[in-house]
Amino acid sequence: MRKFLRVFRFLLAIEAMRRAWKKFHPIRILKFISVLVLGIAALALVAVLLKKLSEKDERSEHKPSAAPKPEPVPAAAPKPKPEPAPAAAPKAKAKPEAIAQTEPSPAPEPSPAPDVAIDDESVPPAEGGTCPPSHPVKAVNRSGIYHSTESRWYERSKADICFRDVEAAEAAGFRAPGTTPK
């Protein structure tokens, strides 16, 4: 259908040119040529715009959706199989007094992450990765970047360690956002 319209317009243009040449009036010829040039320019512009729109649609079809990915569910650890007790040995009953005298072992203290050095210049973050007011500089181990309160990513970042000031974070090996690693 489009080709037919192009051919029809072209034939109309040729007929109009024939009539214009027949009358051979210079102003009519100039008007016709200007209308013809403007028409061609408009068709070219429409073709370019359609091409850009189709490219934009193709690019948007290939992009993955921005839906959040579900977090992976950790697989349940296999239950250890109980070892069968030897049948030949008779079981000795423990005296209740002996059980009461044994004390449970104390729970081990949780240690900080192995790559986080904690001293007077740094403290571990509170719940949710927030830093206390005394140590406002957030540092992220995975990226090696620290965020001061002036950083535009300060509110979004979750700290692995909090520093008293920027100098302490740099001394611990962290770098400012937007800088290249050394």
N, C-alpha and C positions, 0 to 999 in steps of 0.2 A: 504494500500500500504506500509506503514511504517513497519507494522508487518511482511508482506511478505519479505521485504528487510532484516529485522533482522533475521528472520528464515533462509533465504537463506545464509546470511553471517555466521550464526552459523553453518549451514551444511557444508559450505566451510571450515570453521575453523576445524571442526571435521575431514573432509576428509584430510585436510592438516596434521593434527596431526597423522592420521592413516598412511599416507605416510611417515611422519617423523619417526614414531615409527618403521615402516617397515624397513626403511633404518638404523634407530637407529644411526644416527651420532650426537654426542653431540652438535656440533656447530650449526647444522641445528635446533635442538630442541631449543636451547637457542635463536636463531634468531626468530624462530616462536613464542616462548613465549613472547619475548620482543615486537614483532610487535602486538601480540594479546593484551598485556597489554596497549600498547600505543593507540591502537584502542579503547579499552574500556574507557580509560581515556579521549580520544577526544570526544567520544559519551556522556560521563557524563558531560563534559564541555559545549558541545553544548546544552544539556538538561537544565543545570543551566542557561545559557545565555538566552535561549528562555523563561524560566519561569520568569526571571527578566524583560525581555522586555514586556511580556504580563502583568505583574503586573504594570509596569510603564504606559502602555497604559490604563489599567483599572483606575488607579489613575487620569490620565489626563482627562479621560472622565467624572469623577465625579466632577471635579473642575469647579466652575462657570467661565464664561468668564470674562476677565479683561475689558470688555467694560464699559465705565462710565455709571452710573445709571442716568436716567433723573431726574431732580429735580422736586419734587411734585409741582403742580400748586395749589396755595391757592384757596379754594372755594370762590366764590363771596358771600359777605354778603347779606342776604335777605333785600330787600328794605322795609323800614317801610311803613306800610299802613297809608295814611293820615287820620286823624280823621275828621269825618264830622262836619262841623260847625253847631251850633244850628240855626235852621231856625227862631225861634221866636224872637231872639235878632236882632235889626237893627244894621248894621255896621256903625260905626262912622268913618268919613274920617279924617285922620290926616292932620294937617296943614303943609305945606312945611317948615315953619320956625322951627317947633318943630323937624322935621327930621334933618335939617341941624345943629342944636345945639348939637345933641348927637354925641359923639365920639366913634369910635370903640374901643373895649377893646384890650389892648396889648396882643400879643401872648405870651404864657408862655415859659420860657426859657427851653431848653432841659436839662434834668438832666442826670448825668452820670449813668452808670449801678449801681444797688443797692449794689452789692458786690465789687465795685471798690472804694477804698479810694484814693482821690486825695489830695495831699498836696505838699509841696515844694520838696519832694523827688520823686514824681511821677507826670506824666502828661498823659492825654489821647493820644492815638495814632493818627496819621494822617490818611488820606484816605487809605484804603487797609491794615491797620494794621502795618504800618511802624512807627518806632520811630525816633524822632529828634536826632541829634548828641549830644545834651546836656543830653539826657536820653536814652542811647543806649540799655539798658537791657529790653527785651521783656518778658512779663508775660501773661500767658493764664489762665483765670479763670477756665475753664472747667476741665483742668487737674491739676491745682495748680502748674505748672512748669514754671520756668523762663529760658530764653535762653540768655546767654551773647554773645558777638560778636565772641567768640572762639568756641561756640557750633556748631556742624555740622548741626544742624537743624535750625540755626538762620535765614537763608534766606527763608526757607519754612514756618516758623511759622508766624501767624498773631496775633499781640499783642492785648490784651484787655486793657492793661495798660503798660506804659513805666516807668522804674525806672532809677535813676541817676547812681546807682552802684548795685552790687550783694548783698551787705550788706543790702541795703534798701529793696530789693526784699525779702530777707530772713526774715527781720524784719516784713514785711507785711504778712508773712505766706506762701510764695512760696518756692519751693524746686528746687534743681538743677536736670537736666535730669539724669536718671539712678540711682537716690537715692530713697529709700523707704520713704513713708510718715510717719510722726511721729504720 
